[in-house]
Amino acid sequence: MYNNKTSNKEENVQIDNTILEKLEKLSHLKIDDGKKEEIIHQLSDIVAYVENLSELDTSGLDASFSTLTGGTPMREDVSSKQEEVIKSILAHAPQSEDDFFVVPAIIE
């Protein structure tokens, strides 16, 4: 028995060249033409696996369910500034300024 909240109709996401092109654009990646079919097959396998999760009956589970006894352990929220770590990370950034990453504007 499974819990399908959307509908009884099974909808499978099909990965094709159109979706792969959208993913390339969103991720700012360029996939070689020779690898596209392999990537489409791999992504289709991943989506099929995730779609299997919809068959699980989660109606009896609490949204805050945890496998840890007593819940998730909390820690004190204390900021830590380690200059050597900051300098090391920023040294590998394509562009930085005043301890911040400089990135292209995406909203004009």
C-alpha positions in Angstrom: 0.0 0.0 0.0 1.3 3.4 -0.8 0.5 7.0 0.0 0.1 9.1 -3.2 -1.1 12.5 -2.3 -1.2 14.1 -5.7 -3.2 11.6 -7.8 -3.6 7.9 -8.6 -2.2 8.6 -12.1 1.4 7.7 -12.3 3.4 10.6 -13.8 7.0 9.8 -14.8 9.4 12.6 -15.5 11.1 12.0 -18.8 14.6 13.4 -19.2 15.3 14.5 -22.8 17.5 16.9 -24.6 15.2 19.9 -23.9 15.4 19.3 -20.1 19.1 18.6 -20.3 19.6 21.9 -22.1 17.6 23.7 -19.4 19.7 22.0 -16.7 22.9 23.0 -18.5 21.8 26.6 -18.5 20.7 26.7 -14.9 23.9 25.0 -13.7 26.2 27.0 -16.0 27.7 23.7 -17.2 28.5 22.6 -20.7 28.1 18.9 -21.4 30.0 17.5 -24.3 27.7 16.2 -27.1 29.3 12.8 -26.8 28.3 12.6 -23.1 24.7 13.8 -23.4 23.1 10.4 -23.9 25.0 8.9 -21.0 24.0 11.9 -18.7 20.3 11.6 -19.8 20.4 7.9 -19.0 22.0 8.6 -15.6 19.5 11.4 -14.7 16.6 9.2 -15.8 17.8 6.5 -13.4 18.1 9.0 -10.6 14.6 10.4 -11.2 13.1 6.8 -11.4 14.8 6.0 -8.0 13.4 9.1 -6.4 9.9 8.5 -7.9 10.0 5.1 -6.0 9.9 7.1 -2.8 6.4 8.2 -3.5 5.3 4.6 -2.9 6.3 4.9 0.8 3.4 5.3 3.3 4.4 8.3 5.3 1.0 9.2 6.6 1.8 7.8 10.1 5.1 9.7 10.4 5.5 12.9 12.3 7.1 15.7 10.2 9.8 16.1 12.9 10.6 12.4 13.0 14.2 11.6 14.0 16.2 8.4 14.3 18.2 10.0 17.1 16.9 9.3 20.6 16.0 12.7 22.2 16.0 14.5 18.8 18.8 16.3 17.2 21.5 17.5 19.6 21.7 21.3 19.7 24.9 23.3 20.0 25.5 26.8 21.0 25.3 29.2 18.1 28.6 31.0 18.4 30.3 32.7 15.4 33.9 31.9 14.8 36.2 34.0 12.6 39.4 32.2 11.6 41.4 34.6 9.5 43.6 31.9 7.9 40.6 29.9 6.7 39.0 33.0 5.2 42.2 34.0 3.4 42.6 30.4 2.1 39.1 30.3 0.8 39.2 33.7 -0.8 42.6 32.9 -2.4 40.8 30.2 -4.5 37.9 32.5 -5.5 37.9 33.8 -9.1 37.4 37.3 -7.7 37.1 38.7 -4.1 37.0 42.1 -2.5 37.2 43.1 1.2 36.7 39.5 2.5 33.7 38.9 0.2 33.2 36.9 -3.0 32.6 39.1 -6.1 30.0 37.5 -8.3 28.2 38.6 -11.5 24.9 40.4 -10.9 21.9 38.2 -11.7 19.2 40.8 -11.1 19.4 44.0 -13.0 
